Structure formats: C-alpha cells, structure tokens
Amino acid sequence: MPAKVNDSYKYVFVCGLHRSGTSVLAHNIANLENCTGFRDTPPFMSDEGQNLQDVYPFESEFGGPGKFGFDPRSHLTESSPLLTPDNIARLRGSWHSYWSSEATIFVEKTPGNLLMTRFLQAAFPNSYFIVIRRHPIPVSLGTPKLGQATASSLHRLFAHWLHCHDLFADDKTRLSRVFELTYEEYIADPHRYHRQIAEFIGTSAPDRAVKPVKSGRSNRYFEEWQRLLTKSAFKQYYRYLAAKYEPGFAKYGYALLLERGLTSNKVDGPMALGRWYCCGADAYACLSRIVNWPSPNARRQIRAMLPAPLVQRINDRRRHRLGKMKQKAKTDRAIAPS
C-alpha cells in the first residue's frame, strides 16, 4: 500500500562513499528527536534503502564498492525516466514499511546516494542531505576489505573517489538543503555535529545513547600507505600514484604525501612507466576477483533463497567452528613458553 504523502514529513538522506562513516552517522541521526531509521529489515540485508526497494538498480549491478560511480547509470538526476508517479509511490511505500510510523523525520543511508541526490530530491521534495567525506587513503585502502571479490587496483579506487566527489560537487549546486562534514571532523567532536545536524533538519539532539564513534581508526591505513610509499617492493607504483593524484585530492583538503620532506618531485616517475605499473595492478586485481568469486552480494542473494532452517544450521555450524578456533587459540597462548 503506498505511503500517504504528508507535508510535515522530512526525509534525511545520508550520503558518502563506502568506508566513509555513513553507517555510524546515519545510526546516530536516527536517534535524534522524532527521527527513525529502518527497523526489522529482512535477514542478510544491511539497513540500506537500496536493498529494500525495486525502483532503481543496486550498486552491485554497477560494480559495487569502489566501482559503481564509473557507470553513468549510477548517476541519477531529476531527469531520470525512473521518476514516474508510480515509481515514486512504490519507493516511498517500500521504505515506509521499515520506518517507525510514530516519527516524522525519516533517515535513509546508502553509499550510492552521493550520486543520486538530485533524483532523491525530486522524489522527496522535503528532503535533506547529510554528506560525509573521508580521506581517500582509508577509503581506498579499506574498500577491498569489504570482500576480495570487490578487489580493485588502488589507482582505480583513487580515481573513483575523485570522480564521485566531483560529480557531487556539481550536483550540490542544485540541492535545496545540504549539510557537509568530514569524517575527520565528525570523530573529533561527534556531539557537536549531532547538535548542528539536529538544528539543520529541525529537531533536537537528546542525551540518549548513541553509537560510539571510534577515533584513530584511520591511523592504520595511513601507516600502511606510508609503508607502501617507502618500503614496499612496488613503492615506485605507489609514488607514481601519489604524484598523479595529489593535486586532485588537494582541492578537497587532503594530501597523499604524508612524510615530511617527501614532495611530488621526489616521488614522480616516468609517465610511461607509471602506466605499466597501473596495468600490472589491474591484472592482479582481476585475478583476485576471479579467485574469490562469487562476490559477497551474490552470496547474500543465494542465502536469501535458502530455507530458513538450512540458513540457521549454516550459522550454527559457523559459530561452532569459530568457537573451537578461538578456544584453540586461547589454549595455545596458555601453553606457549614465556
């Protein structure tokens, strides 16, 4: 049954690439006064709006994390043929099925929202966009950890970050209500931003439990990147990337050359050789995807089709196996010589 259009309703869309902090941010916004996020969603589905509708394609159809933005079909605007009255009603109905009916501010989070703001504004006129941006190093180095089947070469992940944020930079000039922040700012003072966002969407930030925001989670990625630049057997590849992408990231306030005294003059290399580095990295990423097929999304879809008792048995066996592994590790530590 289509959701009844109510002029008092507000729709808050949290936007940002994978690994940018959208999950914790959306969770905490949903805990603001009179707000709601999705509840009681089906098993094996993250609480993202894309998984709960059938109006527009999933990100996985465009390559998934670190790739979807390269497909022009992922960039939806107010001119999309998908914006029919029937589709809009169906989209609203799908999401309202999982939002609390007691709230009037509805929160939805999907990474692909970053390229769909104009589309969503047309479908939900009383919409607000909260856009979070994170340093490209933890985003790009962290994306493959979502699943090796989504593996992509680092230069393509850097290019994807820039491509998506450049598209949004143009789109935001057509948005009525947009609030931008960085992950780095958010983890430094989350309560400050909860208050600012609450004011932006017209509510308040009560002193209730929120999902903790862990500081320092980017440090290991910066340390890994510094090691790649200075000690890796393929450091010439990484130095080539640093020189190539530093200017693009600089306009967003981010740097790739983290070590003091390390400048673009010191890391730059022959352009032709750099292209060969990139070809080699692409070949390795392709091999990783082949070895690790099927993708995590395909596995989720397969599981969704299995009978519930069988899924429960699989989960029980997995927990039992993990329990035995943890117990063995604990025993090994106990008997290990000091």
N, C-alpha and C positions, 0 to 999 in steps of 0.2 A: 504494500500500500504506500503510495507516495507520501513523503513528509509534507505536512502542511506548512506553507510559507508563512513565516511570522516576521514582521518588520522589526521586532525587538531582538531577534536572534543575531548573534555575531559569530563569525567564523574566523578562527585563527589558524593560519597555515604556517607551520614551522618548516623552514627551507634550509638546505645545506647539504653538501656532498657527504657521502658515506665517510665515517670516521671523523666527522666534524663536531660531534657533540649534540646532534639533533635529538637523540633519544632521551638523554637526561634533561635537556632543556624542555622538550615537549611534556615530559612527565611532570616537571615542576610547574609549568604553566597550567597544566590541567588541575593542579592542586590550588590554584588561586581561587578566590571567592567567586562562586557562581559559574565555575568552569568545569568542563568534563572532557576527558579523553575517551578512547574506545574501551569498552568493558565486555568481558565474556566473549572474546573473539574465538573463532574456531581453532582447534589444535593445529600445531605446526605452522601457524601464521604469525609473523611479527605484527605488532599493533600499528600497521601502516595502512593508510587508506587505499593504496593501490591494490592491496590483497583482498579488499572487501567489496570490490566493485567490478563491473564488466563493461564499463563505458569506454575507457581508454586502455591501451596496452600496458603490461608490466614493464619495468625497467629491464628485466631479464630478456625480453624479446629484442632489446636493442643492444645486448651485450653485457648488461649487468654493471656492477660497480666498476668505476674507472674507465668505462667504455660507452655507456648509454648516451652521453651527451654528443658523441660524434655522429650519431644517427639523426638526421634532420627531423625525423618523425617524432623525436622526443621533445622537440621544442614546440609547445602548443601555445597558441595565442587566441585572441578574441575572434580571429577569422577562421578558426578550425571548423571543418564540416561536422565535427562531433558535437558541436554546441547546438543541438536541437532541443526543443522544449521537452520531448520525451526523454532524451538522454539526461538532461539536467534534473528532471524529476526523479529519474531512476538513480542517479548518482546521490542526490540528497536522501532518497529513501534508503539506499544501501548503507550509508553512513549513520543516519539517524537510528537505524536498528541497533547500533552498538554504542550510541551516546546516551547518557542519562537524560531522561525526559524532564528532570527537575531543574536542569541548568538552562541558561540562555546564551552561554558562550561555549562554543564547540571547537575543540582543538584537534587538528589532524596533522600528522607528520609523515612525510615520505621524502627521501632524498631528492627524487626527481622533481619535487615541487619547485626547485630552483629554476627549472626551465619551463614551468607551467603557470607562473604567477598570473600572467595576463588571461590565460584560459580560465583559471580558477576565479579570478575577479569577475569575469563575465558570467560565470555560472552562479557565483555567490556575491552579489553586489555589495553586501555589508561584510566585506572580508578585510582581514588584517594579516599582514605578512611579517613574520619574525625571521630574519635571515642571519644565520650564524656562519662565520668564515673562520677556518683554522689554517695554520701554517701548512704550506704544501708538503713539507718534509714528513711530518707524522701522518698526514692524509695519504700521501702516495706510498710511503713505506708500510703503512698499516693496512691499506686496501687489500693486498694479496692475502693477508691473514684472515680475511673473511672466507677464504676457501681457495685452495690451489687451482681449482678448475676455473677460477676467475683471473688467473695469473695474467699479468700484462707487463711489458717491459717498462722500466722506470721512466724513460723519456716519454712514452705514451701517457703514463699517468700524470707526469708534469704537464704535458700538453693538454690533457683532458681537464685538469684543474683550471688552467688559464682559459680554455675555450668556454667552459661552463660559466665561470665568473665574468668573462667578457660579455657573454650573451645576457646574463642577468643585469650587468651594468647598463646595458641598453634598454632592457625591458623595464627596469625600475622607474625610468622617466615617465612611464605610462601608468604607474600604480598610484592609487589614491592614498593608501596607508601602508607604509613600510617602516620597520624598525630594524636597524642593522647593528650587529655587535660581533666581536671576535671571540673565539673560544678562549683565547688568552686573557681577554678582559673578563670574561664570564667566570672562569675558575679563580681569578684573583679576588673577586667580590660578588659571588652569586646573589646574595640577598639584595645588594644594591640594584642589580639588574631585574630581579623579581619585582621590586617596587616600581622601577621605571616601566617595565612591560605592563604591569598591572595598571598603571596610570595611562599608558598608551591605549590599552584596549577597554578602559573604562570600568575597572574593578579595583579590588584591593588585595594586598598580599598578607593573609593572616599568618599568625605564628603557629603554623601547623607543621607536622613532619614533612620534610621534602627529601628527595633522593640526593644523597651526598654527592658533591662534585669533587672529584679527587684531583688535587694539584700534582704536578710532576709527572703526569702520565706521558707527556711528550718527550721527557728527558732521554729515555732510552732510544727514541728514534733519532734525536739529534746526535746522540753518542754514536749510533750506528752509522749515520750519514758522515760524521767526521772520520770514522774509521775507514769508510769506503773511499773518502777523498784522499786519505793519507797513507793507508796501509794495505788496501785491497790489491790483489794481483791485477785487477782491472781498473785501477784508480784513474787511468787516462780516460776511460769511458765516463766515469763519474765527474771528472774535472771538466771534460768537454760539456757535459750537461749543465754543470754549474755556470760555465761561461755563457752557454747558449740561453738559459732560461732566467738567469739573474735579472736582466732588465725587465722582463715581463712581470716577474713577481715583485720587483721593487715598487711598481706603481700601486701595489696593494699593501705596501709597508712590510714586505717580507724579504729576507735575504737567504741565499744559499751558501755564500762564502762566510762561514761562521768563525773560522780560525783567524786570529789576529795576524796581519801581515800577508794573508792569502788573498790575492787580488785576481781579477779576471785576466790580467796579463800573465800571471803565473800558472793559471790552470788552462788557458786556451791552448788548443792544438790545431793541427791542420784540419780544415773543414772536410776534406775528402776522407781522411782517416776517421773522423768523428762519425761520418755516415756509415762506415763499415762497422764501427762499434755498435751502432744502433741496429744494423741488420743482424748482427750476431745476437744481440739481446732479444730481438723479436723472435729469432729462431728458437732460442732457449725457452722463451715464454710459451711459444706454440707447442713445443714438446711437453712442457709441464701440463698444459691443458689437456693434451691427448692422454698422457699417463694418468691423470686424475679425473677423467670422465667417469660418470656423469657429473654435472655441476650440482652444487648444493640445492639450487632451486628445483632441478629435475628430481633430486632425491626427495625433496619435500612434497612434490606433486605425486610421486609414486607412493609415498607413505600415506598421503591423504586418501588414496584409493583403496588402501588395505583395510580389512575388517578391524574394528576397534580391539577385539580380544587379541588378535595377532600383534597389533602395534604395542599393546600392553605387555605381551610376552617378550617382544624385542627389547622394550625399555627395561623390563625387569632383568633380562639377561645381561644387558649392557651395564646396569647399575651393579649387578652381582660381580661382573668381571672387573669393573673399576674398583669395587670394594676389595677384591682379592689382590689387585695390583697395589693399592695403597697399603694394605696390610703387609704385603711382602716387602715393600719399600721401607716401612716402619721397622720391620724385623731386621732387615739388612743394616739399617742405621744403628740399631741397638747392639748388634754383634760385631759391628765394624771396629777394628782396633783404633784406639785413640792416638 
